[in-house]
């Protein structure tokens, strides 16, 4: 299982801040797309282009620009670019 933590309006769109995704070798962009489907598709307000992904101890990237497979047991944090702070 891959533990996914969602912040900002991604959490609001999904109605929860944490969830687990099954899979080993799943692309971060595919996880974002799966969450978009759960949140209502095009109306979700986030996608692989406007979301920052952080894995483990701070490896950060935009899922649309970098191919990164997540392994069973890893953690992924998704932060929308529009997230306040």
N, C-alpha and C positions, 0 to 999 in steps of 0.2 A: 504494500500500500504506500502511496505517496500522500503525505499530509500537506494540504493546501490551506494557507491562511490568506484571507481576502480583506483588503482595507478599503476605506472610503466608499464611494458609490458602487464598487463591485460587491462589497458586503451587503449594501442596501438592496441592490438588484437581486441578489440571491436569497436574501432574508436570513443569512447566517454568515458568520465570519470564518468558520473552519469546517473543513470537510476532508474526506479521504477519497482518493481516486485509485482504482485498481490498475495495475500494470507495471511492467518493468521494461524500460527502454522506450517510454512514452515521451514524445516531443512536448516541450513546454507550450508551443503554439497550439498543439492538439488539445491540451488541457484547457487553455483559454477558450478555444472554440466549443469544447464540451460544456464549459460553464456558461458561455453565451447562450447556448441552446436551452440550458436550464433556466436562464434569466429572461427568456423571451426573444431570442434571436437578434435581429437588427435593432430592436428597440432597447437592447441591453445597455448601450452607452459606453461599452468598452470593447476592445478587440486586441489583436496581437500587435497592432501598430501604436496604440496609445496607452500601453500598459508596461510598467517596469516589472521584471521578474527577478527575484532574488532567491538563490539556492544556497543552502548550507550556511556557511560563515560569511556571507556577503558577496558572493559572485553575482553580479548584476548585469542584466542585458535586456534588450527589447526582443520578445519572442519572434517578431516578424523579421528581424534582421540577423538572427543568429540561431543556428540549429543546435539545440541542447537537449539531449535525452536524459530523462530522470530515471533513476534506479529505485527499486523497491527499498523503502526505508528513508529516502531523502525527503526533505521538507522544501516547499516552494511558497514564497510570499508574493502575492500579486498586488501591486500598487498602481492605481491609475495616475496618469500624469497630472490630472486636475486635482489630486489629493491635496487638501490644505495642510498647513503645518505650522 
